[in-house]
Amino acid sequence: MLAGVQLAAWLAALALSAAPNAASSLRTLRAAPLAATRDGITRSGYGDQVAAPLVVGVPREVKTDEHRVAITPDGVLEMHRRGVTVLVERDAGTDSGITDDDYRAAGAQTVPTAADAWAADLVLKVKEPQTSELPFLRADLTLFTYLHLAAYPDLARALIDAGTTGVAYETVQLANGSLPLLAPMSEVAGRMAPQVGSHFLERRQGGRGVLLGGAPGVRPARVVVLGAGNVGWNAAWIAQGMEAEVLLLDKNIDRLRWVDQIHKGRIQTLASNHAAVARAVHDADLVIGAVLVPGGRAPVLVSDEMVSSMRPGAVVVDCAIDQGGSVEGIHETTHTDPVFVKHGVLHYAVGNVPGAVPNTSTYALSNATLPYAVELATRGVADALTADPALAAGANTVKGKIVNTAVADALGLAPTPLAAALAS
């Protein structure tokens, strides 16, 4: 049971959500003593916690057509149980089917403006900060979100100049090489890619007028998937389920062998090289780009010449666009204006594909990110990054320095060792 003094302080802290001065309220929240009922972090077995947990802010996403939110009410409750104050901007979860009342019931405080949420110690987001959000960056802020700095060098410079610690979902990496925070959105994007491609193959949308699964006596559409990682395998799986003719290309023969065993030949697998890609793309009705270099720029596998060899009305869906794209000359589009035509081929290059299904995507993402967010909030950033190698791999910028080697290489900068950056 809470001691009387601690209970009074906790109730006073909750009452501050109605205070007119958000900055003053935040300072008081940071000073309030912790509830005695906090427990340790279960994901990594850590029990140590900082003297006072970080205040967590969750602003509403402002990227065009981005409807996800960085935390669910269940996530708020997990934070609340550990004595973490969570500030959620008003209506941040509305597009994901989560109301402000849902958040308040879980223990969050809803705040009226983005500035109030960004005033926190640790800000959780879904997508990289947009131009309007750059003024919120500061040296004592830690940002935990998808950053994709290889594709957004101007953002990298802004983080460096502000001295903000940026921990990127997409580079958090386990010892076995897997990317646990990229995986759920990769799965969603991969499963959506054939659905999106099928839509734009319709004649009314400017496509060839081809049904992905064909019809009795009529050949199905040919779908070429470049890359057999999480995005590619899910894309191939769904396209095969829609009864398309599916070719999956990858350089990793063991990965192709695994796909072949799982799908028993229903997905054709091909070793990827320039000539094989050129032949496959030439005959494709739908090409799905699904290649990944963790933290780095996606390799360009489909040349302009290859695109020009495709039939008019064919479709390219480049799921690697948030890492620069795997198709030569492609540029990012939005859900509002998702395609452009080049050489008669429709190019779909939306940088936040899972944002089209925000309810599913928000829960899938928060399920994966929450244990790491709890770790950062309760241990403190420096201790969490030092203690957890997977989380350390997620660090991209620390105190004005690039600390991730792949990101530094993509930006043409020299990386600083994480330990040195934390100690500076």
Phi, psi and omega per residue, in radians:
M1 nan 2.523 -3.140
L2 -1.197 2.433 3.000
A3 -1.139 2.743 -3.066
G4 -1.027 -0.723 -3.122
V5 -1.155 -0.760 -3.136
Q6 -1.126 -0.704 3.139
L7 -1.108 -0.749 3.132
A8 -1.084 -0.729 3.136
A9 -1.154 -0.683 -3.135
W10 -1.134 -0.767 3.121
L11 -1.159 -0.641 3.092
A12 -1.127 -0.688 3.132
A13 -1.105 -0.718 3.122
L14 -1.121 -0.630 -3.117
A15 -1.162 -0.350 -3.088
L16 -1.186 -0.259 -3.136
S17 -1.066 -0.395 -3.141
A18 -1.635 -0.038 -3.099
A19 -1.206 2.516 -3.084
P20 -1.279 -0.439 -3.077
N21 -1.766 1.762 -3.044
A22 -1.137 -0.711 -3.109
A23 -1.124 -0.748 3.111
S24 -1.119 -0.715 3.116
S25 -1.071 -0.722 -3.105
L26 -1.127 -0.704 3.117
R27 -1.086 -0.702 3.134
T28 -1.172 -0.693 3.103
L29 -1.048 -0.732 -3.122
R30 -1.127 -0.510 -3.082
A31 -1.506 -0.279 -3.077
A32 -1.140 2.439 3.125
P33 -1.168 2.749 -3.100
L34 -1.397 2.627 3.013
A35 -1.210 2.482 -3.080
A36 -1.287 -0.173 -3.065
T37 -1.556 0.076 3.125
R38 -1.048 2.520 3.021
D39 -2.023 3.086 -3.061
G40 -1.415 -3.127 3.136
I41 -1.532 2.166 -3.041
T42 -1.548 -0.392 -3.024
R43 -1.069 -0.804 -3.087
S44 -1.929 0.105 -3.129
G45 1.352 0.273 -3.123
Y46 -1.402 2.406 3.072
G47 -1.986 -0.329 -3.105
D48 -1.258 2.508 3.096
Q49 -2.443 2.731 3.111
V50 -1.240 2.843 -3.091
A51 -1.007 -0.657 3.068
A52 -2.448 2.201 -3.102
P53 -1.163 2.789 3.116
L54 -1.235 2.620 2.986
V55 -1.435 2.293 -3.067
V56 -1.841 2.298 3.087
G57 -1.998 2.456 3.133
V58 -2.249 1.642 3.114
P59 -1.370 2.788 3.035
R60 -1.259 2.420 -3.131
E61 -1.221 2.430 -3.095
V62 -2.060 -0.068 3.079
K63 -1.075 2.534 -3.101
T64 -0.936 2.203 3.085
D65 1.070 0.454 3.059
E66 -1.703 2.057 -3.009
H67 -2.035 0.055 3.121
R68 -1.401 2.978 3.030
V69 -2.415 2.699 -2.918
A70 -1.442 -0.179 -3.122
I71 -2.586 2.632 3.077
T72 -1.816 2.915 3.058
P73 -0.998 -0.641 3.079
D74 -1.062 -0.670 3.102
G75 -1.153 -0.703 3.087
V76 -1.048 -0.759 -3.119
L77 -1.082 -0.725 3.092
E78 -1.055 -0.724 3.086
M79 -1.124 -0.826 -3.072
H80 -1.040 -0.693 3.138
R81 -1.099 -0.391 -3.141
R82 -1.766 0.236 3.085
G83 1.407 0.282 -3.109
V84 -1.584 2.247 3.039
T85 -1.453 2.232 -3.136
V86 -2.047 2.143 3.111
L87 -1.860 2.020 -3.114
V88 -1.941 2.190 3.114
E89 -1.103 2.481 -3.128
R90 -0.925 2.322 3.094
D91 1.173 0.267 -3.123
A92 -1.075 -0.558 -3.067
G93 -1.790 0.060 -3.020
T94 -0.979 -0.802 -3.084
D95 -1.229 -0.261 3.072
S96 -1.707 0.142 3.119
G97 1.404 0.357 -3.132
I98 -2.023 2.179 -3.095
T99 -1.622 2.852 3.054
D100 -1.074 -0.607 3.099
D101 -1.106 -0.639 3.088
D102 -1.055 -0.766 3.138
Y103 -1.166 -0.769 -3.123
R104 -1.116 -0.651 3.125
A105 -1.112 -0.483 3.131
A106 -1.512 -0.103 3.087
G107 1.947 0.030 3.126
A108 -1.397 2.800 2.961
Q109 -1.884 2.220 3.069
T110 -1.548 2.360 -3.097
V111 -2.071 2.631 -2.953
P112 -1.336 -0.441 -3.021
T113 -2.273 2.830 3.051
A114 -1.079 -0.667 -3.133
A115 -1.021 -0.647 3.118
D116 -1.123 -0.749 3.139
A117 -1.207 -0.707 -3.139
W118 -1.236 -0.241 3.113
A119 -1.289 -0.131 -3.132
A120 -1.196 2.947 3.082
D121 -1.300 -0.705 -3.072
L122 -2.196 2.053 3.138
V123 -1.826 2.219 3.077
L124 -1.787 2.256 3.096
K125 -2.359 3.136 3.021
V126 -1.822 -0.959 -3.092
K127 -1.870 2.862 -3.128
E128 -1.023 2.602 3.114
P129 -0.997 2.404 3.089
Q130 -1.586 3.001 -3.081
T131 -0.930 -0.725 -3.108
S132 -1.172 -0.311 -3.094
E133 -1.689 -0.206 -3.078
L134 -1.036 -0.610 3.100
P135 -1.079 -0.297 3.129
F136 -1.385 -0.253 -3.130
L137 -1.176 2.492 3.137
R138 -2.763 2.949 -2.997
A139 -1.230 -0.512 -3.099
D140 -1.691 0.365 -3.130
L141 -1.881 2.423 2.947
T142 -1.970 2.276 -3.107
L143 -1.990 2.177 -3.121
F144 -2.086 1.869 -3.023
T145 -2.931 3.088 2.886
Y146 -1.266 2.239 -3.119
L147 -1.951 -0.785 3.130
H148 0.877 0.913 -3.019
L149 -1.152 -0.440 3.106
A150 -1.086 -0.544 3.140
A151 -1.591 -0.276 -3.095
Y152 -2.253 1.241 -3.095
P153 -1.067 -0.528 3.119
D154 -1.135 -0.627 3.076
L155 -1.172 -0.710 3.096
A156 -0.993 -0.790 3.133
R157 -1.105 -0.680 3.133
A158 -1.124 -0.710 3.109
L159 -1.136 -0.725 3.125
I160 -1.126 -0.824 -3.104
D161 -1.109 -0.632 -3.126
A162 -1.409 -0.295 -3.084
G163 1.340 0.292 -3.105
T164 -1.283 2.422 3.018
T165 -1.448 2.056 -3.129
G166 -1.940 2.027 3.095
V167 -1.906 2.077 -2.991
A168 -1.728 2.243 3.077
Y169 -0.917 -0.732 -2.952
E170 -1.260 -0.213 3.123
T171 -1.969 0.019 2.960
V172 -1.078 2.173 -2.947
Q173 -2.441 2.267 3.098
L174 -1.380 2.935 -3.092
A175 -1.079 -0.484 3.137
N176 -1.452 0.072 3.100
G177 1.607 -0.119 -3.113
S178 -1.315 2.738 -3.082
L179 -2.028 1.543 -2.932
P180 -1.162 -0.425 -3.116
L181 -1.672 -0.271 3.018
L182 -1.480 -0.539 -3.025
A183 -0.959 -0.853 -3.053
P184 -1.109 -0.685 3.119
M185 -1.323 -0.505 3.033
S186 -1.121 -0.698 3.109
E187 -1.112 -0.766 3.132
V188 -1.130 -0.829 -3.133
A189 -1.068 -0.726 3.128
G190 -1.114 -0.718 -3.129
R191 -1.254 -0.471 3.102
M192 -1.404 -0.474 -3.010
A193 -0.987 -0.832 3.090
P194 -1.131 -0.604 3.113
Q195 -1.098 -0.807 3.112
V196 -1.121 -0.823 -3.132
G197 -1.061 -0.702 3.121
S198 -1.083 -0.702 3.133
H199 -1.076 -0.807 -3.061
F200 -1.419 -0.152 2.980
L201 -1.352 -0.251 3.099
E202 -1.145 2.481 -3.090
R203 -1.054 -0.641 -3.130
R204 -1.081 -0.451 3.134
Q205 -1.627 0.012 -3.140
G206 1.747 0.034 -3.110
G207 -1.469 -3.048 -3.059
R208 -1.261 -0.203 -3.087
G209 1.380 0.625 -3.081
V210 -1.893 2.282 3.041
L211 -1.467 2.273 -3.036
L212 -0.970 -0.746 -3.091
G213 -1.563 0.047 -3.115
G214 1.129 -2.694 3.118
A215 -2.698 2.859 3.117
P216 -0.933 2.183 -3.134
G217 1.468 -0.015 -3.122
V218 -2.179 2.303 -3.096
R219 -1.108 2.411 3.074
P220 -1.255 2.964 3.074
A221 -1.167 2.610 3.050
R222 -1.706 2.126 -3.138
V223 -1.944 2.175 3.118
V224 -1.922 2.149 -3.134
V225 -1.980 2.160 -3.115
L226 -1.766 1.841 -3.107
G227 1.933 2.240 -3.077
A228 -1.919 0.462 3.038
G229 -1.349 -2.745 -3.075
N230 -1.059 -0.780 3.126
V231 -1.120 -0.913 -3.041
G232 -1.120 -0.782 -3.114
W233 -1.135 -0.740 3.110
N234 -1.134 -0.676 3.107
A235 -1.107 -0.797 3.139
A236 -1.114 -0.697 -3.127
W237 -1.079 -0.843 -3.121
I238 -1.195 -0.713 3.117
A239 -1.086 -0.681 3.093
Q240 -1.147 -0.666 3.103
G241 -1.153 -0.444 3.072
M242 -1.499 0.116 3.035
E243 1.221 0.487 2.993
A244 -1.382 2.884 2.970
E245 -1.531 2.041 -2.949
V246 -2.029 2.256 3.018
L247 -2.027 2.214 -3.133
L248 -2.036 2.117 -3.091
L249 -1.966 2.401 3.078
D250 -2.773 2.706 3.103
K251 -1.404 -0.345 -3.081
N252 -1.537 1.787 -3.078
I253 -1.155 -0.596 3.106
D254 -1.106 -0.679 3.106
R255 -1.134 -0.746 3.098
L256 -1.119 -0.643 3.113
R257 -1.101 -0.719 3.112
W258 -1.093 -0.804 3.121
V259 -1.050 -0.748 -3.129
D260 -1.090 -0.694 3.131
Q261 -1.198 -0.712 -3.109
I262 -1.171 -0.767 -3.020
H263 -1.740 0.038 3.012
K264 0.901 0.748 3.041
G265 1.475 -0.047 -3.132
R266 -1.243 -0.376 2.988
I267 -1.916 2.123 3.117
Q268 -1.337 2.324 -3.130
T269 -1.966 2.410 -3.141
L270 -2.336 2.410 3.033
A271 -1.169 2.294 -3.052
S272 -1.491 2.243 2.946
N273 -2.685 3.017 -3.019
H274 -1.013 -0.809 -3.094
A275 -1.156 -0.714 -3.131
A276 -1.145 -0.702 3.105
V277 -1.109 -0.772 -3.119
A278 -1.056 -0.768 3.139
R279 -1.146 -0.759 -3.100
A280 -1.141 -0.775 -3.123
V281 -1.123 -0.689 -3.127
H282 -0.984 -0.679 -3.062
D283 -1.648 0.011 -2.983
A284 -1.449 2.523 2.900
D285 -1.530 -0.595 -3.132
L286 -2.403 2.196 3.056
V287 -1.971 2.247 3.123
I288 -2.023 2.028 3.088
G289 -1.494 2.164 -3.027
A290 -2.498 0.680 -3.113
V291 -1.677 2.700 -3.065
L292 -2.569 2.355 2.883
V293 -2.093 1.897 -3.037
P294 -0.915 2.040 3.111
G295 1.447 -0.329 -3.077
G296 -1.802 3.139 3.125
R297 -1.342 2.462 3.099
A298 -1.146 2.440 3.083
P299 -1.229 2.502 3.093
V300 -1.479 1.912 -3.097
L301 -1.754 -0.472 -3.073
V302 -1.912 1.935 -3.116
S303 -1.380 2.870 3.080
D304 -1.044 -0.637 3.115
E305 -1.105 -0.693 3.109
M306 -1.114 -0.756 3.141
V307 -1.072 -0.726 -3.113
S308 -1.153 -0.326 3.126
S309 -1.468 -0.171 -3.107
M310 -1.339 2.797 3.132
R311 -1.267 2.538 3.080
P312 -0.995 2.376 -3.135
G313 1.558 -0.042 3.019
A314 -1.201 2.898 -3.030
V315 -2.254 2.422 2.988
V316 -2.020 2.221 3.021
V317 -2.017 1.926 -3.065
D318 -1.790 1.701 3.139
C319 -1.332 -0.109 3.120
A320 -1.657 0.206 -3.029
I321 -1.114 -0.526 3.138
D322 -1.297 -0.079 2.988
Q323 -2.028 0.459 3.072
G324 1.789 -0.357 3.093
G325 1.626 2.623 -3.134
S326 -1.868 0.109 3.138
V327 -2.037 2.278 -3.105
E328 -1.047 2.306 3.057
G329 1.347 0.073 -3.116
I330 -1.347 2.660 3.085
H331 -2.383 2.714 -3.032
E332 -1.169 2.472 3.081
T333 -2.123 -3.091 -3.124
T334 -2.216 2.919 3.076
H335 -1.109 -0.516 3.114
T336 -1.238 -0.651 -3.130
D337 -2.336 1.318 -2.848
P338 -1.418 -0.363 -3.032
V339 -2.258 2.675 2.906
F340 -2.353 2.794 -3.058
V341 -1.939 2.285 3.080
K342 -2.469 2.261 -3.060
H343 0.999 0.503 3.133
G344 1.372 0.050 -3.094
V345 -1.842 2.317 3.112
L346 -1.356 2.202 3.117
H347 -1.889 2.042 3.050
Y348 -1.820 2.064 -3.027
A349 -2.430 0.860 3.111
V350 -1.283 2.265 -3.044
G351 -1.430 -0.148 3.126
N352 -2.378 1.075 -3.092
V353 -0.908 -0.800 -3.115
P354 -1.124 -0.257 3.099
G355 -1.113 -0.273 3.106
A356 -1.286 -0.355 3.127
V357 -2.209 1.166 -2.932
P358 -1.149 -0.540 -3.134
N359 -1.121 -0.912 3.098
T360 -1.054 -0.822 -3.023
S361 -1.171 -0.712 -3.131
T362 -1.054 -0.804 -3.127
Y363 -1.207 -0.692 3.115
A364 -1.107 -0.731 -3.123
L365 -1.219 -0.832 -3.101
S366 -1.111 -0.603 3.076
N367 -0.982 -0.655 -3.080
A368 -1.467 -0.693 -3.017
T369 -1.440 -0.435 -2.990
L370 -0.975 -0.828 -3.119
P371 -1.018 -0.640 3.133
Y372 -1.267 -0.659 3.106
A373 -1.133 -0.715 3.080
V374 -1.065 -0.730 -3.137
E375 -1.065 -0.807 3.121
L376 -1.102 -0.740 -3.061
A377 -1.238 -0.624 -3.019
T378 -1.674 -0.491 3.115
R379 -1.595 -0.403 -2.948
G380 1.625 2.620 -2.991
V381 -1.136 -0.872 -3.069
A382 -1.073 -0.774 -3.116
D383 -1.181 -0.716 -3.137
A384 -1.112 -0.768 3.139
L385 -1.170 -0.598 3.141
T386 -1.268 -0.653 -3.031
A387 -1.455 -0.472 -3.015
D388 -2.041 1.835 -3.108
P389 -1.037 -0.591 3.136
A390 -1.131 -0.772 3.123
L391 -1.204 -0.637 3.096
A392 -1.043 -0.651 3.099
A393 -1.125 -0.410 3.117
G394 -1.339 -0.339 -3.136
A395 -1.157 2.175 3.106
N396 -1.877 -0.770 3.118
T397 -2.293 2.419 3.090
V398 -2.480 2.114 3.047
K399 0.888 0.783 3.071
G400 1.423 0.235 -3.115
K401 -2.238 2.535 3.022
I402 -1.458 2.195 -3.058
V403 -2.032 -0.066 3.108
N404 -1.768 2.146 -3.022
T405 -1.089 -0.793 -3.119
A406 -1.107 -0.708 3.111
V407 -1.150 -0.770 3.130
A408 -1.056 -0.764 3.119
D409 -1.060 -0.752 -3.124
A410 -1.130 -0.532 -3.112
L411 -1.635 -0.070 -3.133
G412 1.254 0.545 -3.137
L413 -2.055 2.811 3.091
A414 -1.522 2.235 -3.139
P415 -1.344 2.654 3.043
T416 -1.900 2.331 3.082
P417 -0.988 2.475 -3.067
L418 -1.010 -0.786 -3.102
A419 -1.052 -0.692 3.136
A420 -1.176 -0.687 3.132
A421 -1.161 -0.721 3.132
L422 -1.143 -0.568 -3.094
A423 -1.436 -0.223 -3.060
S424 -1.295 nan nan
